[in-house]
Amino acid sequence: MTMRSSYAVLGAGMLFVGFAVGIFIALHPAI
C-alpha cells in the first residue's frame, strides 16, 4: 500500500468516525 492510499484510507476512516460521533451526539442530547 502506498503512502498516499494509506492517507486516503485514514482520512476516510476519520471522516466516518466523526460522522458517526456526530449522529450519536445528535441522537443523545442528554449527554
Distance bins in CASP14 RR format, pairs under 12 A and 6 or more apart:
PFRMAT RR
TARGET T0000
AUTHOR 0000-0000-0000
RMODE 2
METHOD distances of the structure
MODEL  1
1 7 0 0 0 0 0 1 0 0 0 0 0
1 8 0 0 0 0 1 0 0 0 0 0 0
1 9 1 0 0 1 0 0 0 0 0 0 0
1 10 0 0 0 0 0 1 0 0 0 0 0
2 8 0 0 0 0 1 0 0 0 0 0 0
2 9 0 0 0 0 0 1 0 0 0 0 0
3 9 0 0 0 0 0 1 0 0 0 0 0
3 10 0 0 0 0 0 1 0 0 0 0 0
4 10 0 0 0 0 0 1 0 0 0 0 0
4 11 0 0 0 0 0 1 0 0 0 0 0
5 11 0 0 0 0 0 1 0 0 0 0 0
5 12 0 0 0 0 0 1 0 0 0 0 0
6 12 0 0 0 0 0 1 0 0 0 0 0
6 13 0 0 0 0 0 1 0 0 0 0 0
7 13 0 0 0 0 0 1 0 0 0 0 0
7 14 0 0 0 0 0 1 0 0 0 0 0
8 14 0 0 0 0 0 1 0 0 0 0 0
8 15 0 0 0 0 0 1 0 0 0 0 0
9 15 0 0 0 0 0 1 0 0 0 0 0
9 16 0 0 0 0 0 1 0 0 0 0 0
10 16 0 0 0 0 0 1 0 0 0 0 0
10 17 0 0 0 0 0 1 0 0 0 0 0
11 17 0 0 0 0 1 0 0 0 0 0 0
11 18 0 0 0 0 0 1 0 0 0 0 0
11 19 0 0 0 0 0 1 0 0 0 0 0
12 18 0 0 0 0 0 1 0 0 0 0 0
12 19 0 0 0 0 0 1 0 0 0 0 0
13 19 0 0 0 0 1 0 0 0 0 0 0
13 20 0 0 0 0 1 0 0 0 0 0 0
13 21 0 0 0 0 0 1 0 0 0 0 0
14 20 0 0 0 0 0 1 0 0 0 0 0
14 21 0 0 0 0 0 1 0 0 0 0 0
15 21 0 0 0 0 0 1 0 0 0 0 0
15 22 0 0 0 0 0 1 0 0 0 0 0
16 22 0 0 0 0 0 1 0 0 0 0 0
16 23 0 0 0 0 0 1 0 0 0 0 0
17 23 0 0 0 0 0 1 0 0 0 0 0
17 24 0 0 0 0 0 1 0 0 0 0 0
18 24 0 0 0 0 1 0 0 0 0 0 0
18 25 0 0 0 0 1 0 0 0 0 0 0
18 26 0 0 0 0 0 1 0 0 0 0 0
19 25 0 0 0 0 0 1 0 0 0 0 0
19 26 0 0 0 0 0 1 0 0 0 0 0
20 26 0 0 0 0 0 1 0 0 0 0 0
20 27 0 0 0 0 0 1 0 0 0 0 0
21 27 0 0 0 0 0 1 0 0 0 0 0
21 28 0 0 0 0 0 1 0 0 0 0 0
21 31 0 0 0 0 0 1 0 0 0 0 0
22 28 0 0 0 0 1 0 0 0 0 0 0
22 29 0 0 0 0 0 1 0 0 0 0 0
22 31 0 0 0 0 0 1 0 0 0 0 0
24 30 0 0 0 0 0 1 0 0 0 0 0
24 31 0 0 0 0 1 0 0 0 0 0 0
25 31 1 0 0 1 0 0 0 0 0 0 0
END
